[in-house]
């Protein structure tokens, strides 16, 4: 059941991403594919113009991304491809990268939360609604930044999902819960991991698109 | 031992000890009356010492017994003991070999319910997952009347059909497991703090707007 749901969810997500890229292509993408490829390839490298904090933020982001890839492969490969539970050396790799990923997520939450705070520029319709309710006109002009809004929402979703995702598996390791609870925690962890992976894929896609637009 | 579902479960073990006839890699036990008739006189003359309830048999005694049984058993006589098959080669020398018939009889302890306080894993993960935990690294004594095999042991990893190095490195990873839990809990605390902080900020904004402030 989980295997089928997961495979379907991944296929649908990748199809949606592919379709959105075709329907709303990034400007200049088709004009110079070689330049685009070079740009994409150099995205992981640190830019010289970055400050120390900016460089640290990018390194943490890249480490988190690497950890996510490792965790996703070690977590989903046995379940989706082999059709069995994670075990053996894979679980050791999974458990080794998990705390690193948790640290990275905590650091990213601290460093990115301010930038990803939702404001009235992100939601012009919400601002209009507030103006109608309160009968007050805002002096700020709303801007339609849907891409930015999606990035922010996906960021907050990632932060929000990390919490139960990490807690569900760590709590199951404590000797306070019986077998029934452990099974329940594992069930929660598996489905949250699936949702989390999908959100991270979408978030990464949005970041890459935003970078390419710049 | 690993059950059909892939779970490890404690088993009772019984090491087979009997005289038999080898026939196309199968061993058929010889009837006790035939054994008694063929070996009764021989064993009556021997002054055997006893250890842990077993008569102490040397390999010379087994070789002599097999020679005697070969004449009356109606086939190639063998002796099953200590997880091995003993028989005489063409030159009449005693030889020993691994054989599936000599493997211990194992059955899971299904109804031997323990109080929760005595159950494995109730204290810590290291009840089983420690580099010196008997569950994985214990030695199982092979029960046999053969004097040379009295000090023979088989490791638990052999019964579980797992690589000893894998079992050791998996157990060793549990040395760092408390650190992992601590790191993940701290990360979760930071994440929860960030989420709470921005949720309160959002609530503050809503309260201000609904309160009539700009």
Contacts between the chains, C-beta under 8 A, distances in Angstrom:
chain1	res1	chain2	res2	distance
A	84	B	6	7.8
A	85	B	6	7.7
A	88	B	166	7.0
A	89	B	166	7.2
A	92	B	169	7.1
A	92	B	170	6.3
A	92	B	173	5.4
A	95	B	173	6.7
A	95	B	177	7.8
A	95	B	180	6.6
A	96	B	173	7.6
A	98	B	180	7.1
A	98	B	184	7.0
A	99	B	179	7.6
A	99	B	180	4.8
A	99	B	183	4.2
A	99	B	184	5.6
A	99	B	187	7.6
A	102	B	183	6.3
A	102	B	184	4.7
A	102	B	187	3.7
A	102	B	188	7.2
A	103	B	183	6.3
A	103	B	187	5.6
A	105	B	187	6.4
A	105	B	191	6.5
A	106	B	186	7.5
A	106	B	187	4.0
A	106	B	190	4.0
A	106	B	191	5.7
A	109	B	190	6.6
A	109	B	191	5.4
A	109	B	194	4.5
A	110	B	190	6.7
A	110	B	194	6.4
A	113	B	194	5.2
A	113	B	197	7.7
A	113	B	198	6.0
A	117	B	198	6.5
A	117	B	201	7.5
A	118	B	202	7.5
A	130	B	209	5.5
A	133	B	209	8.0
A	133	B	210	7.7
A	134	B	209	5.9
A	134	B	210	7.3
A	134	B	212	6.7
A	136	B	212	7.7
A	136	B	214	6.3
A	138	B	214	7.9
A	156	B	198	8.0
A	159	B	191	5.9
A	159	B	194	6.7
A	159	B	195	6.4
A	160	B	195	6.3
A	162	B	188	7.9
A	162	B	191	5.8
A	163	B	188	5.7
A	163	B	191	5.1
A	163	B	192	6.0
A	163	B	195	7.0
A	166	B	184	5.1
A	166	B	187	6.8
A	166	B	188	5.5
A	167	B	184	7.8
A	167	B	188	5.6
A	170	B	180	7.9
A	170	B	181	5.4
A	170	B	184	4.8
A	170	B	185	6.5
A	170	B	188	7.8
A	173	B	125	6.9
A	173	B	177	7.0
A	173	B	181	6.2
A	174	B	181	7.6
A	175	B	121	7.0
A	175	B	122	6.3
A	175	B	123	6.7
A	175	B	124	6.6
A	175	B	125	7.8
